[in-house]
Amino acid sequence: MVNDFQKGSLSTRLGIPMIYGIDAVHGHNTVYKATIFPHNIGLGATRQVCRDPRWGRCYESYSEDPNIVRAMTEVIPGLQGDIPANSVKGVPFVGGKKKVVACAKHYVGDGGTTEGINMNNTVISRHGLLSIHMPPYRDSIIK
């Protein structure tokens, strides 16, 4: 399906390639022969990074311990491939047709929303934000 979309977009007058994305954080179960992973909560097999389990995205978290979440960001090179040694820092990289783009979900602090309400405010000190939520997110972006 995606190949047909890509062929169609490349056959236009401008030949602009299409980027196809889907929100499938543990694999796209409607694609034939796709690899499906457990949700992140199962991969981390620990506690939730969310500070309030009422948050509906807890299953997308690895742990409430930022160090465990940081360790789990090693899945990114597995998904995207290893960045070549001569690559410029900060330039996105996906290593071939058998690799996929990783996604750091959700934005910094989203796991700490007030009363666990999705897309609510995260009320936290600067120190808390930088010591709890930022380290794993930063690691994800670098990888």
C-alpha positions in Angstrom: 0.0 0.0 0.0 2.7 2.5 1.0 4.8 1.6 -2.0 1.8 2.3 -4.3 1.4 5.7 -2.5 5.1 6.4 -3.0 5.0 5.5 -6.7 2.0 7.8 -7.1 3.7 10.7 -5.4 6.9 10.3 -7.3 5.1 10.1 -10.7 3.6 13.6 -10.3 5.1 16.6 -12.1 7.2 17.6 -9.1 8.1 14.1 -8.1 8.0 15.0 -4.4 8.4 11.8 -2.2 5.9 11.0 0.4 6.6 10.4 4.1 4.1 7.9 5.5 3.8 7.7 9.2 1.5 5.9 11.6 1.1 6.0 15.4 2.1 2.4 16.2 4.5 2.6 19.1 4.8 -1.1 19.5 4.5 -2.2 15.8 1.9 -1.9 13.1 -0.3 -5.0 13.6 -2.2 -4.5 10.4 0.9 -4.9 8.2 1.6 -8.4 7.0 4.7 -10.0 8.7 5.2 -6.9 10.9 7.2 -7.3 14.1 5.0 -6.5 17.1 6.6 -5.6 20.5 4.9 -5.5 23.9 3.8 -2.0 24.9 6.6 -0.1 26.6 5.3 -0.8 30.1 5.8 -4.5 29.3 9.3 -4.0 27.8 10.4 -2.0 30.9 8.6 -4.5 33.1 8.7 -2.1 36.0 6.8 0.9 37.2 5.4 3.7 35.1 7.2 6.9 34.3 4.0 8.7 34.7 3.6 10.2 38.1 -0.1 9.5 38.3 -1.4 6.1 37.1 -4.7 7.7 36.1 -2.8 9.1 33.0 -4.1 7.1 30.1 -0.7 6.8 28.5 1.0 4.9 31.3 1.3 1.8 29.1 3.6 3.9 26.8 6.1 4.4 29.6 9.0 2.1 30.6 9.4 3.1 34.3 9.0 5.8 36.9 12.8 5.7 37.3 14.4 8.1 34.8 17.6 5.9 34.8 15.6 2.8 33.6 13.9 4.9 31.0 17.3 6.2 29.9 18.6 2.6 29.6 15.5 1.7 27.5 16.3 4.4 24.9 18.8 1.8 23.6 15.9 0.4 21.6 16.3 3.5 19.3 19.5 2.3 17.5 17.8 -1.1 17.2 14.8 0.4 15.4 16.6 3.0 13.3 20.1 1.4 12.9 23.4 2.6 14.2 24.4 6.2 13.3 27.5 6.1 11.1 30.7 7.3 12.8 31.1 10.1 10.3 27.5 11.4 10.6 26.9 14.9 11.6 25.3 15.2 15.1 21.7 16.0 15.1 21.0 14.8 11.5 18.2 12.3 11.5 19.2 8.8 10.4 17.4 5.6 9.4 19.6 2.8 8.2 17.9 1.2 5.3 14.6 -0.4 4.2 14.4 -2.7 7.2 14.6 0.0 9.8 12.0 2.4 11.1 11.9 5.8 12.7 11.7 5.8 16.5 9.4 8.3 18.3 10.0 9.8 21.8 6.5 9.8 23.2 5.3 11.9 24.8 6.8 15.4 25.1 8.9 16.3 28.1 6.8 16.3 31.3 3.7 14.7 29.7 3.9 11.8 32.2 3.5 14.2 35.1 0.2 15.8 34.3 -2.0 17.0 37.1 -4.4 14.3 38.2 -3.2 12.1 35.4 -5.4 14.0 32.9 -4.2 13.6 29.4 -2.7 16.8 27.9 -3.1 18.6 31.2 -0.5 20.8 32.8 2.5 19.3 34.5 3.2 21.3 37.7 6.8 20.6 38.7 9.9 22.5 39.7 12.6 23.2 37.2 14.8 20.7 39.1 12.1 18.0 38.9 11.6 18.6 35.2 15.3 18.4 34.5 16.0 15.5 36.7 12.9 13.3 36.1 11.6 14.0 32.7 14.4 15.6 30.6 17.2 13.0 30.8 15.5 10.2 28.9 13.9 12.6 26.5 17.3 14.1 25.8 18.9 10.7 25.3 16.1 9.8 22.8 16.7 12.9 20.8 20.5 12.3 20.6 20.0 8.7 19.5 
